[in-house]
Amino acid sequence: MESGVKVQTGLRLKPLLIAQLKRRAKAKGVTFNGYVEEVLEKSVTPVFPKIRKEDLGSDDDLSALGKTIAPIPQSVIDSDPRLAYLLSK
């Protein structure tokens, strides 16, 4: 959670939803405000899939792919500093 300045705001929520949120906050041992903030942050944070090595193709597949890509001419690399930077890594 990000620390810093917080702005007070008012929300119109159904009484049943408020009761559910309060119960879940209490079960987690956090404040109602803290729980609502956590839920909202999770809803706007992008989720990146977990990738396991076995989900990827074999090294042979990657090597074969590399052989199909033509070499990049040095003049193209020299004219694009971003490309030159990436290829230097």
Sequence and secondary structure as in RCSB ss.txt:
>XXXX:A:sequence
MESGVKVQTGLRLKPLLIAQLKRRAKAKGVTFNGYVEEVLEKSVTPVFPKIRKEDLGSDDDLSALGKTIAPIPQS
VIDSDPRLAYLLSK
>XXXX:A:secstr
   S          HHHHHHHHHHHHHHTS HHHHHHHHHHHHHS       GGGS  HHHHHHHHHHS    HH
HHHH HHHHHHHH 
